[in-house]
Amino acid sequence: MLADAPVPDGSLPHAATVPVDMDRRVVRWRTAAAVVAVLVCYHTSLWTLVRGITVDTPLAYLGLVPIIAAGLGYVLARPPLGEPEIHDRPVDRIVGIPMVAAALFALILLPARMSTMYWLWRIDLLTMPLFVSGVIALFFGVRMLWRTKVAVLFLLLAWPIPFRWFVTMMLEPLSELTARAVSVFIAVVPLAEPITGDGISFLVPHGADGFKVQIASACSGANGLVGFLLVAGAISLALTGSRWRKVAWLGAGSMVVLAFNVLRILLILGVGRLAGSTASIDVLHPTVGLVAFNIAVLIMVLTARRFGLEVVDRGGPTRTRTILTAVPRAGRVMLVIGVLAVVGGTFDRGLTAYDPIASSVGSPRLATFSRVATQPDGFYAEPVATIDAGRRFFGEDSSWVRYSYAGLGTPGLHSDVPVLADVINTGNLQAFSDFGLEACYRFHGYSMTDVRRVDLGSGVIGTVLSWKDPDSGLKWTSVYWIWAVRQGQEVRYERIVLLLNDVDDAEVEAPKVTREMASSLAIRADELVRGSAGSSSMNDKEIRLRSFLLTFARRVIDSSAERSARLPQPSGLGG
């Protein structure tokens, strides 16, 4: 069917000759290309969100954010009636190209510069909306970007760091509130008995001894509350109504979700009293939460009109007509973005290396150095000194312990000179920037050469350097890195400095150091941006010492990750 209506001002120049179905196919293919470009560029980042949906944690619903944002963008993509059809392709490029470039630079350069802090703060998810914004501007025009800005900003809710802080603050109060509500009900209907002195545990009478049910973080209602605010928050953005009506609707919905969570727990207790722990905990518990959540959301959607919220047809031109008016052709830009997405996806794939170090929500997996890093294969470490003077630099809660590694090593990796390890543990990450190792060496007059950033595995980017004490004449090779560790429920930061003395009769054996291509390119790009220090004048012996220390550092890091994985993980956010 051909469009036979007169061509309005600002409409497509070929609208009267090109079949409407063909126009729709063009827009569908372009939309599919945009979605594929984002998926290719951020496939690892998005997968970490999606896989978390199956985990029983308050942050599991963050995996729905990209899907919700896509749906919200589709709703907002149609222009409202009366929107002026003013389009400027150069403006699209001026806005879109820097956004795509900034997102790619963040993927390529920042992991090499920030090391494990990049994943701890999930910078990839924080910068992903930049790439999405650039793709929208280049594929569909700046007006489309402005029209869907709320959907793009909604993607920021996939960034887990603010939610992690909020949920951590709310878990305990919500657990106590839910337990009190359950206690009030069972005081009237004796489904279970409160356990004295606990406050959040109940004894369900069934059989000879009964069984214990504890209202832990997964039962606090935080899971459903976070999920409701994400889903209902997106729905409210697509509805018309005053801001206060939307706030009232979200507040009422939050109360409904928490009330349904209490009913869920009471149902579990009731089934447990009648049928036992297998029926209530193993069969009912895994599914009843999702059912209760869906019912609560459905109730609030059906009652939205009672709060004065409605869906109104925007009444403007169709999405197809608007898109092809703004950007009639986008073949070349789609090809360029496709290539860039593959490049970005290569570096995004490299983020899987962080898995042993931190979870997908930015929680550290590693225990402290003293617990997990003192027994790498073939070596063992013992503390030989405590340096109390470091507290005035790194905080009163900090510690500075020096360890000495000994042992025969393993085939291909051994040294007759002990490796020293200076480990500083503090809660103040900024202190490591204020009192950096290289600045300390310069302050003491040590001469440094061959300062290089190196990939130590598991996403850890360290620095290796050779230095000399002018007073004693001793030469040393050092490699150091910084990472986050969990100490109980607290997040701490450690700087580990490995030192090897370059004595004349030192004998070491180590395999040749290999580099992963993507991380090597990222490190070189980072060095080009900020410049590399030192000269490259190492002799064969210094190269062997450096190879040994780098391989030894990788073994310490691998050992730390493996031993940390065997320790009990703290409950709460999961990931």
Secondary structure, 3 states (H helix, E strand, C coil): CCCCCCCCCCCCCCCCCCCHHHHHHHHHHHHHHHHHHHHHHCHHHHHHHHHHHHCCCCCHHHHHHHHHHHHHHHHHCCCECCCCCCCCHHHHHHHHHHHHHHHHHHHHHHHHHHCCHHHHCCHHHHHHHHHHHHHHHHHHCHHHHHHCHHHHHHHHHHCHHHHHHHHHHHHHHHHHHHHHHHHHHHCCCCCCEECCCCCCEEEECCCCCCEEEECCHHHCCHHHHHHHHHHHHHHHHHCECCHHHHHHHHHHHHHHHHHHHHHHHHHHHHHHHHHCHHHHHHHHHHHHHHHHHHHHHHHHHHCHHHHCCECCCCECCCHHHHHHHHCCCCHHHHHHHHHHHHHHHHHHHHHHHHCCCECCCCCECCCCHHHHCCCCCCCEEEEEEECHHHHHHHCCCCEEEEEEEECCCECCEEECCCEEEEEEEECCCHHHHHCCHHHHHHHCCCEEEEEEEEECCCCCEEEEEEEECCCCCCEEEEEEEEEEEEECCEEEEEEEEEEEECCCCCCEECCCCCCCHHHHHHHHHHHHHHCCCCCCCCCHHHHHHHHHHHHHHHHHHHHHHHHHHCCCCCCCCCC
